[in-house]
Amino acid sequence: MSTAIAWIEGQWGTAASLQLPLDDRALLLADGLFETVLIRNGAPQLLQEHLQRWSDSAALLGMDPPPQRNALEPLITEAIQRSQLSGADGALRLNWSRGSTPQRGIALPAPGHHRFWLTLQACTPTFSAVTTITSRHERRNASSRLSCCKTFAYGQSIQARREAQEQGGDDALLLNTAGALCCGTAANLLVRRRGQWLTPPLSSGCLPGVMRGRALARGIVVETELAAAFDADDQAVLINSLSCRPIHRLDGVDLSPIGEASAEKLWEQLLV
């Protein structure tokens, strides 16, 4: 499947053919949340963890509660059937906007007008190694509520990724406003140091990633503040629900390599 299946307000179609009203705050102000869920063997993976983060984020940002699992599951099942993804991997995106607003500006509209839509497309999980830089222009706000939520606003990550690509790299690591390592542009950072996997704490401003949370809950990873410089023997990966990519070079310095098979094994371990 090359075309994304989509649903909005009772209509099925493609992501290119369906429409979002031009007065929706998602378009005007990036005022909303989304979750990206792996579809594997015809079923969503770690759906409850994603929905919990979705719900927690909506409450934190003063939004209406997003759709519950019992309402979503029939739509997800139909999307998988329509996309013919029963035997392939896919990326399901669940979107929750504060909805349309009749007035201009940022004033909050009355509750009860939020909007939900979903898309589903084929997506193969990625485990290839990356070369990274430390962004000099973008920093993660350690004290912002928005840093705790997967919002539509990805402009900072886009600019940091652009900065990396202009320097011949694949991705960028973001420091936080205190100068400590925080995350990648679209993934959590795990660093293996002296045999122990480490990850920055949520107080750093990193997103509470689902795979990061699984690793912490299982005792595979521990939280600690990480200085901007890596140790010589450090190994590192960028991990999210659709990938686990070893970092082989940072700011022109080679890191101790992690094989792609090892990265995939770590990622697979967290799915079950």
BAVEX-177710 format. One record per residue (C-alpha): x, y, z; residue number from 1; residue in three letters. Coordinates in nm, 4 decimals. Each point is the difference from the previous one (the first is absolute). Layout:
REM residues N
X  Y  Z  nr  rest
X  Y  Z  NUM  Ala
...
***
This chain:
REM residues 272
X  Y  Z  nr  rest
0.0000  0.0000  0.0000  1  Met
0.1517  0.3323  -0.1066  2  Ser
-0.3004  0.2248  0.0726  3  Thr
-0.0926  0.0825  0.3581  4  Ala
-0.3487  -0.1107  0.1046  5  Ile
-0.1774  0.2704  0.2000  6  Ala
-0.3160  0.0616  0.2029  7  Trp
-0.1526  0.3266  0.1189  8  Ile
-0.3500  0.0799  0.1268  9  Glu
-0.1565  -0.3188  -0.1335  10  Gly
0.1675  0.0002  -0.3415  11  Gln
0.2578  -0.2453  -0.1329  12  Trp
0.2396  0.0915  -0.2782  13  Gly
0.3657  0.0745  -0.0569  14  Thr
0.2066  0.2505  0.1930  15  Ala
0.0251  0.2044  -0.3205  16  Ala
-0.3717  0.0008  -0.0766  17  Ser
-0.1609  0.0715  0.3375  18  Leu
-0.0168  0.3531  0.1338  19  Gln
0.0712  0.1768  0.3279  20  Leu
-0.1871  0.3300  0.0428  21  Pro
0.2235  0.3014  -0.0484  22  Leu
-0.1125  0.1458  0.3326  23  Asp
0.1204  -0.3033  0.1960  24  Asp
0.2516  0.0982  0.2679  25  Arg
0.2268  -0.2851  -0.1084  26  Ala
0.0627  0.1906  -0.3238  27  Leu
-0.0108  0.3504  0.1432  28  Leu
0.1930  -0.0484  0.3237  29  Leu
0.1314  -0.3603  0.0136  30  Ala
-0.2356  -0.0323  0.2966  31  Asp
-0.0365  -0.3720  0.0416  32  Gly
0.1542  -0.3377  0.0717  33  Leu
0.0782  -0.3157  -0.1908  34  Phe
0.1207  -0.3534  0.0613  35  Glu
0.1824  -0.2243  -0.2459  36  Thr
-0.0747  -0.3682  0.0577  37  Val
0.1759  -0.2948  -0.1619  38  Leu
-0.2285  -0.2436  -0.1825  39  Ile
0.1491  -0.3491  -0.0145  40  Arg
-0.1638  -0.3251  -0.1063  41  Asn
-0.3316  0.1789  -0.0379  42  Gly
-0.0074  0.1426  0.3513  43  Ala
0.1019  0.3244  0.1736  44  Pro
0.2996  -0.0370  0.2293  45  Gln
0.0125  0.1530  0.3505  46  Leu
-0.3290  0.1750  -0.0686  47  Leu
-0.0872  0.0455  0.3676  48  Gln
0.3311  0.1755  0.0717  49  Glu
-0.0539  0.2363  -0.2919  50  His
-0.3570  0.0780  0.1028  51  Leu
0.1060  0.0648  0.3577  52  Gln
0.2602  0.2545  -0.1118  53  Arg
-0.2577  0.1550  -0.2367  54  Trp
-0.2513  0.0370  0.2823  55  Ser
0.2549  0.1269  0.2522  56  Asp
0.1270  0.2582  -0.2482  57  Ser
-0.3501  0.1236  -0.0784  58  Ala
-0.0687  0.0503  0.3700  59  Ala
0.3309  0.1813  0.0480  60  Leu
-0.0779  0.2403  -0.2854  61  Leu
-0.3595  0.0619  0.1058  62  Gly
-0.1544  -0.1843  -0.2946  63  Met
-0.3101  -0.2180  -0.0025  64  Asp
0.0733  -0.3707  0.0544  65  Pro
0.0837  -0.1704  -0.3316  66  Pro
-0.1986  -0.2997  -0.1257  67  Pro
0.0139  -0.3078  0.2201  68  Gln
0.1249  -0.3427  -0.1005  69  Arg
-0.3478  -0.1522  -0.0423  70  Asn
-0.0863  0.2681  -0.2560  71  Ala
0.3339  -0.0207  -0.1795  72  Leu
0.0418  -0.3749  -0.0396  73  Glu
-0.2766  -0.0482  -0.2621  74  Pro
0.1460  0.2863  -0.2066  75  Leu
0.3529  -0.1393  0.0295  76  Ile
-0.1182  -0.3467  -0.1009  77  Thr
-0.1790  0.1393  -0.3044  78  Glu
0.3005  0.2118  -0.0959  79  Ala
0.2224  -0.3083  0.0077  80  Ile
-0.2498  -0.1933  -0.2126  81  Gln
-0.0326  0.2829  -0.2523  82  Arg
0.3754  0.0391  -0.0270  83  Ser
0.0599  -0.3750  -0.0417  84  Gln
0.2701  0.0133  0.2641  85  Leu
-0.0880  -0.3306  0.1630  86  Ser
0.3459  -0.1420  -0.0700  87  Gly
0.2106  0.3155  -0.0200  88  Ala
0.1228  0.2751  0.2298  89  Asp
-0.1637  0.3393  0.0078  90  Gly
-0.0105  0.3334  0.1809  91  Ala
-0.3335  0.1040  0.1481  92  Leu
-0.0273  0.3681  0.0899  93  Arg
-0.2736  0.1116  0.2424  94  Leu
-0.0636  0.3759  -0.0053  95  Asn
-0.1852  0.2151  0.2545  96  Trp
-0.0491  0.3708  -0.0659  97  Ser
-0.1655  0.2649  0.2151  98  Arg
-0.2244  0.0396  -0.3037  99  Gly
-0.1418  0.2832  -0.2038  100  Ser
-0.0185  0.3504  0.1379  101  Thr
-0.2188  0.2831  -0.1358  102  Pro
0.2285  0.2754  0.1263  103  Gln
0.3591  0.0822  -0.0902  104  Arg
0.2791  0.0062  0.2578  105  Gly
0.1053  -0.2435  0.2679  106  Ile
-0.2921  0.0375  0.2422  107  Ala
-0.1245  -0.3438  0.1039  108  Leu
-0.3320  -0.1032  -0.1540  109  Pro
-0.2794  -0.1505  0.2056  110  Ala
0.0523  -0.3706  0.0743  111  Pro
-0.1851  -0.2664  -0.1935  112  Gly
0.1145  0.0819  -0.3531  113  His
0.3148  -0.2124  -0.0231  114  His
0.0695  -0.1966  -0.3159  115  Arg
0.1419  -0.3521  -0.0492  116  Phe
0.1382  -0.1609  -0.3143  117  Trp
0.2324  -0.2879  -0.0806  118  Leu
0.2297  -0.1136  -0.2776  119  Thr
0.1631  -0.3348  -0.0680  120  Leu
0.2762  -0.0775  -0.2453  121  Gln
0.2599  -0.2672  -0.0601  122  Ala
0.3202  0.0556  0.1952  123  Cys
0.3005  -0.2266  0.0515  124  Thr
0.1778  0.0420  0.3364  125  Pro
0.3511  0.1413  -0.0414  126  Thr
0.3239  -0.1130  0.1647  127  Phe
0.2669  0.1547  -0.2210  128  Ser
0.2821  0.1976  0.1618  129  Ala
0.0030  0.3798  -0.0019  130  Val
0.2557  0.2778  0.0108  131  Thr
-0.1026  0.2830  0.2293  132  Thr
0.0923  0.3487  0.1077  133  Ile
-0.0872  0.1950  0.3129  134  Thr
-0.2297  0.2812  -0.1052  135  Ser
0.1404  0.3452  0.0632  136  Arg
-0.3214  0.1823  -0.0769  137  His
-0.2812  -0.1994  0.1623  138  Glu
-0.0402  -0.0948  0.3660  139  Arg
-0.2711  -0.1930  0.1782  140  Arg
-0.1832  0.2019  0.2633  141  Asn
0.0438  -0.1955  0.3225  142  Ala
-0.2794  0.1823  0.1823  143  Ser
-0.2685  0.0167  -0.2709  144  Ser
-0.3132  -0.2123  0.0250  145  Arg
0.0144  -0.0368  -0.3768  146  Leu
0.3276  -0.1924  0.0267  147  Ser
-0.1913  -0.2708  0.1885  148  Cys
-0.2533  -0.0452  -0.2806  149  Cys
0.0081  -0.1271  -0.3574  150  Lys
-0.1503  0.3098  -0.1604  151  Thr
-0.0430  0.0938  -0.3656  152  Phe
0.2730  0.2655  0.0382  153  Ala
0.3145  -0.1615  -0.1448  154  Tyr
0.1610  0.3133  -0.1420  155  Gly
0.2928  -0.0168  0.2406  156  Gln
0.0754  -0.3607  -0.0921  157  Ser
-0.0276  0.0794  -0.3705  158  Ile
0.2540  0.2803  0.0333  159  Gln
0.2394  -0.2126  0.2046  160  Ala
-0.0233  -0.2830  -0.2578  161  Arg
0.0614  0.2567  -0.2767  162  Arg
0.3055  0.1268  0.1887  163  Glu
0.1372  -0.3547  0.0180  164  Ala
-0.0594  -0.0698  -0.3688  165  Gln
0.1712  0.3255  -0.0996  166  Glu
0.3089  -0.1344  0.1782  167  Gln
-0.0190  -0.3389  -0.1700  168  Gly
-0.1665  -0.1791  0.2926  169  Gly
-0.3231  -0.1929  0.0359  170  Asp
-0.1424  0.1375  0.3220  171  Asp
0.0643  0.2369  0.2882  172  Ala
0.0120  -0.0406  0.3747  173  Leu
-0.1673  0.2738  0.2003  174  Leu
0.1358  0.1440  0.3211  175  Leu
-0.2456  0.1434  0.2481  176  Asn
-0.0098  0.3547  0.1313  177  Thr
0.2435  -0.0993  0.2761  178  Ala
0.2556  -0.1320  -0.2512  179  Gly
-0.0462  -0.3734  0.0695  180  Ala
-0.0707  -0.2677  -0.2608  181  Leu
-0.3703  -0.0499  -0.0523  182  Cys
-0.1138  -0.1906  -0.3115  183  Cys
0.0073  -0.0297  -0.3766  184  Gly
-0.2300  0.1868  -0.2351  185  Thr
-0.2627  -0.2770  0.0016  186  Ala
0.1268  -0.2638  0.2422  187  Ala
0.1208  -0.0545  0.3528  188  Asn
0.3703  -0.0332  0.0700  189  Leu
0.1481  -0.3083  0.1693  190  Leu
0.3698  -0.0076  0.0848  191  Val
0.1836  -0.3147  0.1073  192  Arg
0.2821  0.0857  0.2395  193  Arg
0.2100  -0.2587  0.1807  194  Arg
-0.2577  -0.2695  -0.0737  195  Gly
-0.3052  0.1980  0.1164  196  Gln
-0.2626  0.1621  -0.2211  197  Trp
-0.0748  0.3593  0.1042  198  Leu
-0.2573  0.2542  -0.1136  199  Thr
-0.0626  0.3637  0.0940  200  Pro
-0.2753  0.0507  0.2618  201  Pro
-0.3353  0.1525  -0.0910  202  Leu
0.1115  0.3125  0.1865  203  Ser
0.2440  0.0534  -0.2892  204  Ser
-0.2928  0.0824  -0.2284  205  Gly
0.0073  -0.3225  -0.2007  206  Cys
-0.3248  -0.1545  -0.1179  207  Leu
-0.1262  -0.2891  0.2166  208  Pro
0.0426  -0.2469  -0.2845  209  Gly
-0.1893  -0.3280  0.0100  210  Val
0.3067  -0.2146  -0.0749  211  Met
0.2050  0.2037  0.2487  212  Arg
-0.2670  -0.0657  0.2614  213  Gly
0.0028  -0.3730  -0.0718  214  Arg
0.3773  -0.0113  0.0391  215  Ala
-0.0174  0.1808  0.3341  216  Leu
-0.2827  -0.2180  0.1317  217  Ala
0.2003  -0.3137  -0.0780  218  Arg
0.3176  0.1268  0.1619  219  Gly
0.1900  -0.0040  -0.3283  220  Ile
0.0640  0.3746  0.0177  221  Val
0.0476  0.2459  0.2861  222  Val
-0.0519  0.3755  -0.0012  223  Glu
0.2910  0.2350  0.0530  224  Thr
0.1013  0.3443  -0.1178  225  Glu
0.2432  -0.0253  -0.2897  226  Leu
0.2614  0.2646  -0.0735  227  Ala
0.0296  0.1320  -0.3540  228  Ala
0.3209  -0.1957  -0.0673  229  Ala
0.0036  -0.3787  -0.0384  230  Phe
0.2648  -0.2219  0.1566  231  Asp
0.2412  -0.1699  -0.2405  232  Ala
-0.1510  -0.3473  0.0437  233  Asp
-0.3655  0.1078  0.0041  234  Asp
-0.2502  -0.1671  -0.2287  235  Gln
-0.3295  0.1667  -0.0870  236  Ala
-0.3289  -0.0537  -0.1804  237  Val
-0.2981  0.2142  -0.0929  238  Leu
-0.3192  -0.1950  0.0719  239  Ile
-0.3714  0.0427  -0.0600  240  Asn
-0.2967  -0.2181  -0.0902  241  Ser
0.1132  -0.0403  -0.3614  242  Leu
0.3782  -0.0159  0.0259  243  Ser
0.3136  -0.0590  0.2036  244  Cys
0.2963  0.1592  -0.1781  245  Arg
0.3582  -0.0304  0.1242  246  Pro
0.1979  0.3250  0.0115  247  Ile
0.3382  -0.0717  -0.1577  248  His
0.1334  0.3558  -0.0090  249  Arg
-0.0715  0.3181  0.1959  250  Leu
0.1465  0.3370  -0.0992  251  Asp
0.2624  -0.1696  -0.2151  252  Gly
0.1170  -0.2417  0.2721  253  Val
-0.0564  -0.3745  -0.0402  254  Asp
-0.1836  -0.1735  0.2838  255  Leu
0.0422  -0.3598  0.1056  256  Ser
-0.2198  -0.1701  -0.2607  257  Pro
-0.3183  -0.1945  0.0640  258  Ile
-0.1039  -0.2422  -0.2699  259  Gly
-0.3351  0.0430  -0.1673  260  Glu
-0.0965  -0.3517  0.1075  261  Ala
0.0666  0.0903  0.3642  262  Ser
-0.2073  0.3158  -0.0318  263  Ala
-0.2859  -0.1979  -0.1518  264  Glu
0.0241  -0.2605  0.2783  265  Lys
-0.0265  0.2713  0.2668  266  Leu
-0.3034  0.1508  -0.1744  267  Trp
-0.1718  -0.3374  -0.0485  268  Glu
0.0605  -0.0811  0.3662  269  Gln
-0.2070  0.3012  0.1014  270  Leu
-0.2973  -0.0921  -0.2201  271  Leu
-0.0841  -0.3206  0.1853  272  Val
***
